[in-house]
Amino acid sequence: MKEPTHNQNTTDHIDSPAPAYTNRLSRRDSLKLLAALAASAVLPALPGCASTPTAGTAGDAASNGHWPELELPPVTAKGYGKDPDLMTPPETPWPLTLTPAQLSLLALLSDIVVPREGEWPSASAAQVPTVIDEWVSAPYPNQQQDRLTVLSALAWIDDEAAMRFSRPFTALATPQQLAIIDDIAYDNGQTPPQFQRIANAFSRLRNLVLAAYFCTPEGLEDIGYLGNVAIAGSYPGPTPEAYSHLDKTLAELGLSEFAYPVA
């Protein structure tokens, strides 16, 4: 890994360091969001972070750039098992593993992906970092693969900030932060070789942030999702418009005999 180099612009305007992330979710609520995230169709099954560079050769630093080769202690906690009691899950099924510094960096990156917009809160305000902490701390193969990807991405971003500006990412001015993120935001044919590996890892992190956000009550309200809402009194049944649409669809499929009669 390259040693950090001093940049003459480090004495320019520096924003105040990002505030420390504060979790406001109970463990029960974060576990519920974890379950929603695991079932989310918004979260594609992308490959995790490979243990070898994705471009060039292992010895070609100019092609591959730097990469934090992390040696993470294994997560040895037990999961729910094959037949969990989802109505009364254990309060602390496994310990959370992200450090306060990692959570604060993750919160800042999450807000770059999903900033506050009008009445809709940012990702960190919706407690997305807590959901991702639950995700990467869970003792299951897919989550542990994502743990390596996410922690490698966080370490790379802080290393890159030190190399370019001699400061942690959370202490950089916003234009400096965005200069780094712009370089790794997309993994495509135009991505320089030295950023291909981190761009792939950042893509996974971005998808986790988005999927976690749209599992939260704030995210569901943002997209206008109306499901999972209790109806007071008797169920009124489908509207005439819904019946009409169903009858039309069944007719097109030659299944009109299965249409429900309207009273």
C-alpha positions in Angstrom: 0.0 0.0 0.0 1.2 3.5 -0.8 2.2 5.8 2.0 0.0 8.8 2.4 1.3 11.9 0.6 0.8 15.4 1.7 -1.4 17.6 -0.6 -0.8 21.3 -0.7 -4.5 21.9 -0.7 -5.0 20.4 2.8 -4.9 23.9 4.3 -7.9 25.0 2.2 -11.3 25.2 3.7 -12.1 22.1 5.7 -15.6 21.2 6.8 -16.2 20.3 10.4 -15.7 16.5 11.0 -18.8 14.6 10.5 -20.7 14.0 13.7 -20.6 10.6 15.3 -23.4 8.3 14.3 -26.0 7.7 17.0 -28.2 4.6 16.8 -31.8 5.2 17.9 -33.2 1.7 17.1 -33.9 -0.9 19.6 -32.3 -4.3 18.9 -35.7 -5.8 18.2 -36.5 -3.1 15.6 -33.1 -3.4 13.9 -33.6 -7.2 13.6 -37.0 -6.7 12.0 -35.4 -4.4 9.4 -32.7 -7.0 8.9 -35.4 -9.6 8.1 -37.0 -7.2 5.7 -33.6 -6.5 4.0 -32.9 -10.2 3.7 -36.2 -10.6 1.8 -35.9 -7.4 -0.2 -36.2 -7.6 -4.0 -34.3 -4.3 -4.1 -31.1 -6.1 -3.0 -29.6 -7.9 -6.0 -27.3 -10.8 -5.4 -24.1 -9.2 -6.5 -20.7 -10.8 -6.1 -18.8 -9.8 -3.0 -15.2 -8.5 -2.8 -12.8 -10.9 -4.3 -9.6 -11.7 -2.4 -7.5 -10.9 -5.5 -7.4 -7.7 -7.6 -9.9 -7.5 -10.4 -7.6 -5.7 -12.9 -4.0 -6.1 -13.9 -1.6 -8.4 -11.9 -1.1 -8.7 -8.2 2.3 -7.0 -8.4 1.2 -4.1 -10.7 0.4 -1.3 -8.2 -0.1 1.2 -11.0 -2.9 -0.9 -12.5 -4.5 -2.2 -9.3 -4.1 0.7 -6.9 -3.9 0.1 -3.2 -6.2 -2.4 -1.4 -6.6 -3.1 2.3 -6.0 -6.8 2.8 -8.1 -7.2 5.9 -7.8 -10.2 8.3 -11.1 -10.1 10.0 -11.8 -12.2 13.1 -14.5 -14.8 12.3 -18.0 -14.3 13.5 -18.7 -17.3 15.7 -22.1 -16.5 17.1 -25.0 -18.8 16.3 -27.9 -17.7 14.0 -31.6 -18.3 14.5 -31.4 -21.9 13.4 -33.7 -23.6 10.8 -37.0 -22.9 12.5 -36.8 -19.5 14.3 -39.5 -18.1 16.4 -40.1 -14.9 14.4 -42.8 -13.7 16.8 -40.4 -13.5 19.8 -36.8 -13.4 18.4 -34.0 -13.3 20.9 -33.0 -9.8 22.0 -29.3 -10.2 21.1 -28.8 -13.1 18.8 -25.3 -12.0 17.9 -23.0 -9.1 18.8 -22.8 -6.1 16.4 -19.3 -5.7 15.0 -19.0 -2.3 13.4 -16.9 0.2 15.4 -18.2 3.8 16.2 -15.7 5.1 13.6 -16.9 2.7 10.9 -20.5 3.6 11.7 -19.8 7.3 11.4 -18.0 6.8 8.0 -20.8 4.5 6.9 -23.4 7.1 7.9 -21.6 9.8 5.9 -21.4 7.6 2.8 -25.0 6.5 3.2 -26.1 10.2 3.2 -24.1 10.7 0.0 -26.1 7.9 -1.6 -29.4 8.9 -0.1 -29.3 12.6 1.1 -32.1 14.4 2.8 -34.6 15.6 0.2 -37.5 17.9 1.3 -39.5 16.1 4.0 -37.8 12.8 3.4 -34.9 12.0 5.7 -31.4 11.0 4.7 -30.2 7.4 5.0 -28.5 7.9 8.3 -31.5 9.7 9.8 -33.5 6.6 8.8 -31.0 4.5 10.8 -29.6 2.7 7.7 -26.1 2.2 9.3 -27.6 0.2 12.1 -29.4 -2.0 9.6 -26.2 -2.6 7.7 -24.4 -3.3 11.0 -26.9 -6.0 11.7 -26.4 -7.3 8.2 -22.6 -7.6 8.2 -22.6 -8.9 11.8 -25.0 -11.8 11.1 -23.3 -15.2 11.1 -24.4 -16.4 7.7 -22.3 -16.9 4.6 -23.8 -14.2 2.4 -23.7 -11.6 5.2 -20.1 -12.5 6.0 -19.1 -12.1 2.4 -20.7 -8.7 2.5 -18.9 -8.0 5.8 -15.5 -8.3 4.0 -16.7 -6.2 1.1 -18.1 -3.4 3.2 -15.2 -3.2 5.6 -12.7 -3.3 2.8 -14.6 -0.4 1.1 -14.6 1.6 4.2 -10.9 1.1 4.8 -10.0 1.9 1.2 -12.0 5.1 1.3 -10.2 6.3 4.5 -6.8 5.2 3.0 -7.6 7.1 -0.2 -8.5 10.2 1.8 -5.2 10.1 3.7 -3.2 9.6 0.4 -4.9 12.5 -1.3 -5.6 15.0 1.5 -3.8 13.7 4.6 -7.0 13.5 6.6 -9.7 10.9 7.3 -12.6 10.9 4.9 -15.0 12.2 7.6 -12.8 15.3 8.2 -12.6 16.3 4.5 -14.4 19.2 2.9 -17.5 18.1 0.9 -15.8 18.8 -2.5 -12.9 16.6 -1.5 -15.2 13.8 -0.3 -17.1 13.9 -3.6 -13.9 13.9 -5.6 -13.1 10.5 -4.2 -16.7 9.2 -4.5 -16.9 10.4 -8.1 -13.9 8.2 -9.0 -15.5 5.0 -7.6 -19.2 5.6 -8.0 -19.6 3.4 -11.1 -18.0 0.1 -12.2 -18.2 0.3 -16.0 -16.0 0.4 -19.1 -14.8 3.9 -18.3 -13.6 3.1 -14.8 -9.8 3.5 -14.5 -8.1 0.2 -13.7 -6.9 1.4 -10.3 -10.5 2.1 -9.2 -12.2 -1.0 -10.6 -11.9 -3.1 -7.5 -13.2 -0.4 -5.1 -15.9 0.5 -7.6 -17.2 -3.0 -7.5 -17.1 -3.0 -3.7 -18.8 0.4 -3.5 -21.5 -0.8 -5.8 -22.4 -3.5 -3.3 -22.3 -1.0 -0.4 -24.6 1.3 -2.4 -27.1 -1.4 -3.0 -27.1 -2.3 0.7 -27.7 1.3 1.6 -30.6 1.6 -0.9 -32.2 -1.7 0.0 -31.9 -0.9 3.7 -33.4 2.6 3.3 -36.4 1.3 1.4 -37.1 -1.3 4.2 -37.4 1.4 6.8 -40.8 3.1 7.5 -39.4 6.4 6.2 -38.2 4.7 2.9 -41.5 2.9 2.4 -43.4 6.2 2.9 -41.0 7.9 0.5 -41.9 5.5 -2.4 -45.6 5.6 -1.5 -45.9 2.0 -0.4 -49.3 1.3 1.1 -49.0 -2.3 2.2 -48.7 -3.7 5.7 -51.3 -1.2 7.0 -54.1 -2.4 9.2 -57.7 -1.7 8.1 -60.1 -0.7 10.9 -63.4 -2.7 10.7 -64.4 -5.2 8.1 -62.4 -5.6 5.0 -64.3 -3.7 2.2 -63.0 -5.9 -0.6 -61.6 -4.9 -4.0 -62.9 -1.8 -5.7 -65.0 -2.0 -8.8 -62.0 -0.8 -10.8 -59.9 -3.7 -9.4 -62.6 -6.2 -10.3 -62.8 -4.8 -13.8 -59.0 -5.1 -14.2 -59.1 -8.7 -12.9 -62.0 -9.7 -15.2 -60.1 -8.2 -18.2 -56.9 -10.0 -17.4 -58.7 -13.3 -16.9 -60.5 -12.9 -20.2 -57.2 -12.2 -22.0 -55.9 -15.5 -20.5 -59.0 -17.4 -21.3 -59.8 -17.9 -17.7 -63.0 -16.0 -17.3 -64.7 -19.0 -15.7 -62.5 -18.4 -12.7 -63.6 -14.8 -12.2 -65.2 -14.1 -8.9 -68.9 -13.0 -9.2 -69.5 -9.4 -8.0 -72.4 -9.3 -5.5 
